Amino acid sequence: MAGFKNIKVSVVELLNKDSLTFFIDVNLQVESLKTQGNECVRSKNFAEAVIHYTHAAQKDPKNHVLYSNRSLAFLKLQQFYY
């Protein structure tokens, strides 16, 4: 039984490392997309900014900053609804 316990711990450790790597990769992608969106806003390319912020929000749906930035881009495009 002791051998199985060691295998179980090794699998859990491996999953945690892979999960952490995936989490870091997603965060880097989100930050990159957010930066691209910010650059588009600075250059007044609001339609492309919406695309970048939307893509980033799909990867990190709990990041409220992305929705706020996208709202600004929509506002600048005058695409709002009452």
C-alpha positions as CSV (number, residue, x, y, z in Angstrom):
1,M,0.0,0.0,0.0
2,A,2.8,2.4,0.7
3,G,3.9,2.3,-3.0
4,F,0.4,3.3,-4.2
5,K,0.4,6.3,-1.8
6,N,3.6,7.6,-3.3
7,I,2.2,7.3,-6.8
8,K,-0.9,9.1,-5.8
9,V,1.1,12.0,-4.3
10,S,3.3,12.2,-7.4
11,V,0.2,12.4,-9.7
12,V,-1.3,15.2,-7.5
13,E,2.0,17.0,-7.6
14,L,2.2,16.7,-11.3
15,L,-1.4,17.9,-11.8
16,N,-0.7,20.9,-9.6
17,K,2.4,21.8,-11.6
18,D,0.5,21.5,-14.9
19,S,-2.4,23.5,-13.5
20,L,0.0,26.2,-12.4
21,T,1.7,26.3,-15.7
22,F,-1.7,26.5,-17.5
23,F,-2.8,29.3,-15.1
24,I,0.4,31.3,-15.8
25,D,0.1,30.8,-19.6
26,V,-3.5,32.0,-19.5
27,N,-2.6,35.0,-17.4
28,L,0.2,35.9,-19.8
29,Q,-2.2,35.6,-22.8
30,V,-4.8,37.8,-21.0
31,E,-2.3,40.4,-20.2
32,S,-1.0,40.4,-23.8
33,L,-4.5,40.8,-25.2
34,K,-5.3,43.6,-22.7
35,T,-2.1,45.4,-23.7
36,Q,-3.0,45.1,-27.4
37,G,-6.5,46.4,-26.6
38,N,-4.9,49.4,-24.7
39,E,-2.6,50.1,-27.6
40,C,-5.6,50.1,-30.0
41,V,-7.5,52.5,-27.8
42,R,-4.5,54.9,-27.7
43,S,-4.4,54.8,-31.5
44,K,-8.2,55.3,-31.7
45,N,-8.7,51.9,-33.3
46,F,-11.7,51.1,-31.0
47,A,-13.2,48.2,-33.1
48,E,-10.0,46.2,-32.8
49,A,-9.8,47.1,-29.1
50,V,-13.2,45.5,-28.6
51,I,-12.0,42.3,-30.2
52,H,-8.9,42.1,-28.0
53,Y,-10.8,42.8,-24.8
54,T,-13.5,40.3,-25.7
55,H,-11.0,37.6,-26.4
56,A,-9.2,38.3,-23.1
57,A,-12.6,38.3,-21.2
58,Q,-13.4,34.9,-22.7
59,K,-10.1,33.6,-21.2
60,D,-10.6,35.3,-17.8
61,P,-14.3,36.0,-17.3
62,K,-13.8,37.3,-13.8
63,N,-11.5,40.1,-14.7
64,H,-13.7,43.2,-14.4
65,V,-11.1,45.5,-15.9
66,L,-11.5,43.8,-19.3
67,Y,-15.2,44.5,-19.3
68,S,-14.7,48.1,-18.2
69,N,-12.1,48.7,-21.0
70,R,-14.4,47.0,-23.5
71,S,-17.2,49.3,-22.4
72,L,-15.1,52.3,-23.0
73,A,-14.2,51.1,-26.5
74,F,-17.9,50.5,-27.3
75,L,-18.8,53.9,-26.0
76,K,-16.1,55.5,-28.2
77,L,-17.7,53.6,-31.2
78,Q,-21.1,55.0,-30.1
79,Q,-22.4,51.4,-29.8
80,F,-24.6,51.6,-26.8
81,Y,-28.2,50.6,-26.1
82,Y,-30.8,52.1,-23.8
